[in-house]
Structures are given as structure tokens and as C-alpha cells.
């Protein structure tokens, strides 16, 4: 009886919270499809592209969360690089395994995010973007200067997260690890963004002075946004450093401008300050760039960048609020209106 009651409650909850809400049902079906994708006989090269998508989507979602608090950063690669170098240095000099170095490197990212968030409290708008753009450039100079940090070559031969698995199984394991990283990060950030804390972030974004007038400690929430954003970006960088996709090393490439600009590009493409928008944007960007422009047309990197920027501009003219936001709004239009008695009945059960 308790099991049947639990199953009935689970079914009711799924029906009302997911099945009857088209955007959530779309997200649920997308998660199932992506989780089953490796079993559809796709080649390893396609699996590698999907792993890269998972890393980039996590990085983009963390940047989009920061934008939701009214802080636009042009140096988000800093946290990606600190996560990679943190786990690499802990392994090289202390000999710790990945399951220890990765959490510790995330804590290092949290500390750096706290310092940056505190130091940037008096800087806003384009000035904040310029200041944050300088941080990864400075760290790149530091990395290339000290031989202990590997200089241009970086710190190589980091241990794999799944060292005992065979070649194919290892790529499958990396896919599911990075897929879980992307999905869990997106869900947590979405829940925060659309909670009471997230409402304060939006209030700061809309009118910071009015938010202060309401007695809210704006500085605390701005630093909080930096910490949460840096945590997930650093986690992505730490795991990437142990991945064969990134040659199992921490190098200055993690701090390069592409890892600061791609999150911005895909967020604008999918819909900024939505959390789900960067997910749409990352898949669209990577699939067009990797399969159409690179594989099919064999276009060089510089030309691909110009073509894709042109594509983004055309798409933004058609969907100025972002493709992901437009799709979600269309799905919301499909939701059937519910009777007020049904809503009150649900609230009565919760109470």
C-alpha cells in the first residue's frame, strides 16, 4: 500500500508539473533523447563533439547566470582556467587523485570569485566588462612566465577520471559525466534563478537603486552571483583538464578569449538571462560549426568565425529575444488554461 500510494503521488506530480507544462515536457524529452544518444550507433568523433558541447554549455549557463544579476563579464575564461590549473597543480605537486583535486580546485575558484566579486563592487556596466576581461590576460602572463606552471606547454599527463576503462567505454563514461555536469548545473542554476534569490537578482538587473531602497544588500547578492557562477565554470574546467578531449593537460588555452566569448555568443543566440537559452545556443553553434562549416565545407577557423557571426546576426534579426526564448514562448502558448478550482484544490493539498 505505501508503495502504491507513493507511485500514485509521483505520477500525479509528474503529470501536473511536467506533462501538463509543454516547456518542461520538452526539456524532459530532450534529456531522455540525449541520454540515449550514445546507444544509437553514433561514431566516436560525434561523441567527442557532444562532450565538447556539454563543457561549453556548462560554461555558458554559468556566465548567463551572472548576467541575470546585472553583471556582464568578458573574462569568464578565468574560472575555467583556474579550475584546470588548480587540479593540475594539486596533482603535480601533491600527488592527489582527481576525486580530491577537482573539489579542491572548485573551492579555489570560489575563493577567487569572492575576491573578484568584492573588488568589482564599485565597477558596473561596460567598465565591469573591461575589468573582468583583463583578469584572464593577467593570469595568462603569469602562467607563461613561471616554469612551475608549465609555460606555453602547460602541465601535461594528468590522470584520467576513468583510467581502467577501455577506449570506447572511456568516451562513453566521459559523455555521461559531462552530460550529468551540464544537466545538474543547468537545473541548479535554473532553480536558483527562478527562486526568491533569483527575483532579487532580476531586481538588481532592472533597477539597482530601487533594490537598495527596498533595504536589500545589493553587494551581498552581486558577490553571491559571482561565487555561484565561478563555482560551476571552475568545475567544468577542472573536469576538462582530466579529459582526453583536452589532451589531459592544463594550458593557457583554457584562459584564451574563445572561452570568454563563446558563452556570450551562444547566450545571445539562445536568449540571455534565461538559463535555458545558452543550452539551445551551444547546440546550435557547435553543430553548425563542427558538422556543417568544418566537416562538410572544410572552412578554416577564421572564416568559420566570420560566417557564424553573420549567421547569428541574421537569426537575431528574425528572433531578437533569442531562439531558445522564442521556442519556449511558443510552447507556453500550447499550455491549456486550467480552471481556478483545480488550482485552488492543488494549493489546498499542499497546505
C-alpha positions as CSV (number, residue, x, y, z in Angstrom):
1,X,0.0,0.0,0.0
2,X,2.7,2.6,0.8
3,X,4.4,1.8,-2.5
4,X,1.2,2.2,-4.5
5,X,0.5,5.5,-2.7
6,X,4.0,6.7,-3.4
7,X,3.7,5.8,-7.1
8,X,0.3,7.5,-7.4
9,X,1.7,10.6,-5.8
10,X,4.8,10.5,-8.2
11,X,2.5,10.1,-11.2
12,X,0.3,13.0,-10.1
13,X,3.3,15.2,-9.5
14,X,4.8,14.3,-12.9
15,X,1.5,15.0,-14.7
16,X,0.9,18.4,-13.1
17,X,4.4,19.7,-13.0
18,X,6.0,18.3,-16.2
19,X,3.5,16.6,-18.6
20,X,0.9,19.5,-18.5
21,X,3.6,22.1,-18.9
22,X,4.9,21.9,-22.6
23,X,8.3,23.6,-22.0
24,X,9.1,21.3,-19.1
25,X,7.9,18.3,-21.1
26,X,10.1,19.4,-24.0
27,X,13.1,19.6,-21.6
28,X,12.3,16.2,-20.1
29,X,12.1,14.5,-23.5
30,X,15.3,16.3,-24.6
31,X,17.2,14.9,-21.5
32,X,15.9,11.4,-22.3
33,X,16.9,11.7,-26.0
34,X,20.4,13.0,-25.2
35,X,20.9,10.3,-22.5
36,X,20.1,7.6,-25.1
37,X,22.1,9.1,-27.9
38,X,25.3,7.1,-27.4
39,X,23.3,3.8,-27.9
40,X,22.2,4.9,-31.4
41,X,25.4,3.8,-33.0
42,X,27.0,7.3,-33.4
43,X,30.8,7.3,-34.1
44,X,33.4,8.3,-31.5
45,X,34.0,11.6,-33.3
46,X,30.4,12.6,-32.9
47,X,30.5,11.6,-29.2
48,X,33.6,13.9,-28.8
49,X,31.7,16.8,-30.3
50,X,28.8,16.1,-27.8
51,X,31.3,16.1,-24.9
52,X,32.6,19.5,-26.0
53,X,29.0,20.7,-26.2
54,X,28.5,19.6,-22.6
55,X,31.5,21.5,-21.4
56,X,30.7,24.7,-23.3
57,X,27.0,24.6,-22.3
58,X,28.0,24.4,-18.6
59,X,30.4,27.3,-19.1
60,X,27.7,29.3,-20.9
61,X,25.0,28.6,-18.4
62,X,27.3,29.8,-15.6
63,X,28.0,33.0,-17.5
64,X,24.3,33.6,-18.2
65,X,23.5,33.2,-14.5
66,X,26.0,36.0,-13.8
67,X,24.3,38.3,-16.4
68,X,21.0,37.7,-14.7
69,X,22.4,39.6,-11.7
70,X,23.2,42.6,-13.9
71,X,27.0,41.8,-14.2
72,X,28.4,41.2,-17.7
73,X,31.8,39.6,-17.6
74,X,34.2,39.4,-20.6
75,X,36.7,37.3,-18.7
76,X,34.7,34.2,-17.7
77,X,37.6,32.0,-19.0
78,X,39.4,32.9,-15.8
79,X,37.3,30.5,-13.8
80,X,37.6,27.8,-16.5
81,X,41.4,28.2,-16.4
82,X,41.7,28.4,-12.6
83,X,39.7,25.1,-12.3
84,X,42.0,23.4,-14.8
85,X,45.3,24.7,-13.3
86,X,44.0,24.1,-9.7
87,X,43.5,20.4,-10.3
88,X,46.7,20.1,-12.3
89,X,48.9,21.8,-9.7
90,X,47.4,19.8,-6.9
91,X,48.2,16.6,-8.8
92,X,51.7,17.6,-9.9
93,X,53.0,18.8,-6.5
94,X,50.9,16.9,-4.0
95,X,50.0,13.8,-6.0
96,X,46.3,13.9,-5.2
97,X,43.9,11.9,-7.4
98,X,41.2,13.6,-9.4
99,X,38.4,12.9,-7.0
100,X,40.3,15.1,-4.5
101,X,41.9,17.7,-6.8
102,X,38.6,18.6,-8.6
103,X,36.6,19.6,-5.5
104,X,39.7,21.5,-4.1
105,X,40.1,23.3,-7.4
106,X,36.4,24.3,-7.2
107,X,37.0,25.7,-3.8
108,X,39.9,27.7,-5.2
109,X,37.6,29.1,-7.9
110,X,35.0,30.1,-5.2
111,X,37.8,32.0,-3.3
112,X,38.9,33.8,-6.5
113,X,35.3,34.6,-7.4
114,X,34.8,36.1,-3.9
115,X,37.9,38.3,-4.4
116,X,36.9,39.4,-7.9
117,X,33.2,40.0,-6.9
118,X,34.3,42.1,-3.9
119,X,36.9,44.1,-5.9
120,X,34.4,44.8,-8.7
121,X,31.6,46.1,-6.5
122,X,32.2,49.7,-7.5
123,X,32.5,48.9,-11.2
124,X,29.4,48.5,-13.3
125,X,28.3,48.1,-16.9
126,X,30.9,48.3,-19.6
127,X,33.6,49.2,-17.1
128,X,33.0,45.9,-15.3
129,X,33.2,44.0,-18.6
130,X,36.6,45.7,-19.4
131,X,38.0,45.0,-15.9
132,X,36.9,41.3,-16.0
133,X,38.4,40.9,-19.5
134,X,41.8,41.8,-18.0
135,X,41.9,39.0,-15.4
136,X,42.5,36.0,-17.7
137,X,45.0,38.1,-19.7
138,X,47.0,38.8,-16.5
139,X,46.8,35.1,-15.4
140,X,47.9,34.0,-18.9
141,X,51.0,36.2,-18.5
142,X,51.7,34.7,-15.1
143,X,51.3,31.1,-16.4
144,X,53.7,31.8,-19.3
145,X,56.3,33.4,-17.1
146,X,56.8,30.8,-14.4
147,X,58.2,27.4,-15.5
148,X,56.5,25.7,-12.5
149,X,53.2,26.4,-14.2
150,X,54.3,24.8,-17.5
151,X,54.6,28.0,-19.5
152,X,53.1,27.6,-23.1
153,X,53.0,23.8,-23.0
154,X,51.1,23.7,-19.7
155,X,51.0,20.9,-17.2
156,X,50.7,17.6,-19.1
157,X,49.8,13.9,-18.4
158,X,47.1,14.5,-15.9
159,X,45.4,11.3,-14.8
160,X,42.1,10.2,-16.4
161,X,39.0,10.1,-14.4
162,X,38.2,6.6,-15.7
163,X,41.7,5.1,-16.1
164,X,40.6,1.4,-16.0
165,X,38.1,1.6,-18.9
166,X,38.8,0.6,-22.5
167,X,38.9,3.3,-25.3
168,X,35.2,3.2,-26.3
169,X,33.9,2.8,-22.8
170,X,36.0,5.7,-21.6
171,X,34.5,8.1,-24.1
172,X,31.0,6.8,-23.2
173,X,31.8,7.4,-19.5
174,X,33.1,10.9,-20.2
175,X,30.0,11.7,-22.2
176,X,27.7,10.7,-19.3
177,X,29.9,12.5,-16.8
178,X,29.8,15.8,-18.8
179,X,26.1,15.3,-19.6
180,X,25.4,15.0,-15.9
181,X,27.6,18.0,-15.3
182,X,25.6,20.1,-17.8
183,X,22.2,18.9,-16.7
184,X,22.7,19.2,-13.0
185,X,24.4,22.6,-13.4
186,X,21.6,23.9,-15.6
187,X,18.9,22.6,-13.2
188,X,20.5,24.0,-10.1
189,X,21.1,27.4,-11.7
190,X,17.6,27.4,-13.1
191,X,16.1,26.7,-9.7
192,X,18.2,29.5,-8.1
193,X,17.4,31.9,-10.9
194,X,13.7,31.4,-10.6
195,X,13.6,31.4,-6.8
196,X,13.3,34.3,-4.3
197,X,17.0,34.9,-4.6
198,X,16.7,34.9,-8.4
199,X,14.0,37.5,-8.1
200,X,16.4,39.7,-6.2
201,X,19.0,39.2,-9.0
202,X,16.4,40.3,-11.6
203,X,15.5,43.4,-9.4
204,X,19.2,44.4,-9.3
205,X,19.4,43.9,-13.1
206,X,16.3,46.1,-13.7
207,X,16.9,48.9,-11.1
208,X,19.8,48.6,-8.6
209,X,18.9,51.9,-6.8
210,X,15.3,50.8,-6.3
211,X,16.5,47.5,-5.0
212,X,18.8,49.2,-2.5
213,X,15.9,51.5,-1.5
214,X,13.9,48.3,-0.5
215,X,16.6,47.5,2.1
216,X,18.3,44.7,0.1
217,X,22.0,44.3,0.5
218,X,22.9,44.5,-3.3
219,X,26.6,44.0,-2.7
220,X,26.0,40.7,-1.0
221,X,23.9,39.4,-3.9
222,X,26.3,40.6,-6.5
223,X,29.2,38.7,-4.8
224,X,26.9,35.7,-4.4
225,X,26.2,35.7,-8.1
226,X,30.0,35.8,-8.9
227,X,30.6,32.9,-6.5
228,X,27.9,30.6,-7.9
229,X,28.9,31.4,-11.4
230,X,32.6,30.8,-10.8
231,X,31.9,27.6,-9.0
232,X,30.2,25.9,-12.0
233,X,32.7,27.4,-14.5
234,X,35.6,26.1,-12.4
235,X,34.0,22.7,-12.1
236,X,33.8,22.4,-15.9
237,X,37.4,23.5,-16.2
238,X,38.6,21.0,-13.6
239,X,36.9,18.1,-15.2
240,X,38.0,19.2,-18.7
241,X,41.7,19.1,-17.6
242,X,41.4,15.4,-17.0
243,X,39.6,14.7,-20.3
244,X,41.2,13.2,-23.3
245,X,39.3,15.7,-25.4
246,X,41.6,18.5,-23.9
247,X,44.6,16.2,-24.1
248,X,44.7,15.8,-20.3
249,X,46.5,18.9,-19.5
250,X,46.1,22.4,-18.1
251,X,47.4,25.0,-20.6
252,X,47.0,28.8,-21.4
253,X,44.3,27.8,-24.0
254,X,41.9,27.5,-21.1
255,X,42.4,31.2,-20.4
256,X,42.1,32.3,-24.1
257,X,39.4,34.7,-25.3
258,X,37.4,32.0,-27.0
259,X,36.3,30.6,-23.7
260,X,35.1,34.1,-22.7
261,X,33.4,35.0,-26.0
262,X,31.7,31.7,-26.9
263,X,29.5,31.8,-23.7
264,X,28.4,35.3,-24.7
265,X,27.8,34.3,-28.3
266,X,25.7,31.3,-27.5
267,X,23.8,33.1,-24.8
268,X,22.8,35.9,-27.2
269,X,21.9,33.3,-29.8
270,X,19.7,31.3,-27.4
271,X,18.3,34.0,-25.2
272,X,20.2,35.9,-22.5
273,X,19.4,35.7,-18.8
274,X,17.1,32.7,-19.2
275,X,19.5,29.8,-18.2
276,X,18.0,27.6,-20.8
277,X,18.9,29.9,-23.7
278,X,22.6,29.1,-23.6
279,X,21.8,25.4,-23.9
280,X,19.9,26.0,-27.2
281,X,22.7,28.3,-28.4
282,X,25.5,25.9,-27.6
283,X,24.0,23.1,-29.5
284,X,23.1,25.3,-32.5
285,X,26.6,26.9,-32.5
286,X,28.6,23.7,-32.1
287,X,26.6,21.6,-34.6
288,X,26.8,24.3,-37.3
289,X,30.5,25.0,-36.6
290,X,31.6,21.3,-36.3
291,X,29.5,19.5,-38.8
292,X,28.5,22.0,-41.5
293,X,31.3,24.6,-41.7
294,X,34.2,22.4,-40.7
295,X,33.4,18.8,-41.8
296,X,31.2,19.4,-44.8
297,X,32.6,22.6,-46.2
298,X,36.1,22.3,-44.8
299,X,36.4,26.1,-43.9
300,X,39.3,27.4,-41.9
301,X,38.8,28.7,-38.3
302,X,38.9,32.5,-39.1
303,X,36.4,32.2,-42.0
304,X,34.1,30.0,-39.8
305,X,34.1,32.6,-37.1
306,X,33.1,35.3,-39.6
307,X,30.4,33.1,-41.2
308,X,28.9,32.2,-37.8
309,X,28.8,35.8,-36.6
310,X,26.9,36.6,-39.8
311,X,24.5,33.7,-39.2
312,X,23.9,34.9,-35.6
313,X,23.2,38.5,-36.8
314,X,20.6,37.1,-39.3
315,X,19.0,34.9,-36.7
316,X,18.8,37.8,-34.2
317,X,17.0,39.9,-36.8
318,X,14.4,37.2,-37.0
319,X,14.4,36.3,-33.3
320,X,15.8,39.3,-31.4
321,X,15.0,37.7,-28.0
322,X,16.9,34.5,-28.8
323,X,15.9,31.2,-30.4
324,X,15.6,29.4,-27.1
325,X,13.3,32.0,-25.6
326,X,11.2,32.1,-28.8
327,X,10.7,28.3,-28.7
328,X,9.8,28.3,-25.0
329,X,7.3,31.1,-25.6
330,X,5.7,29.1,-28.4
331,X,5.5,26.0,-26.2
332,X,3.9,28.1,-23.4
333,X,1.2,29.1,-25.8
334,X,0.3,25.4,-26.1
335,X,-0.4,25.0,-22.4
336,X,-4.1,24.5,-21.8
337,X,-5.7,27.0,-19.4
338,X,-6.6,25.5,-16.0
339,X,-9.7,26.1,-14.0
340,X,-9.3,28.2,-10.9
341,X,-11.0,25.5,-8.8
342,X,-8.3,23.0,-9.9
343,X,-5.5,25.4,-8.9
344,X,-7.1,26.1,-5.5
345,X,-7.6,22.4,-4.9
346,X,-3.8,21.8,-5.6
347,X,-2.9,24.5,-3.2
348,X,-5.2,23.1,-0.6
349,X,-3.5,19.7,-0.8
350,X,0.0,21.3,-0.5
351,X,-1.2,23.3,2.6
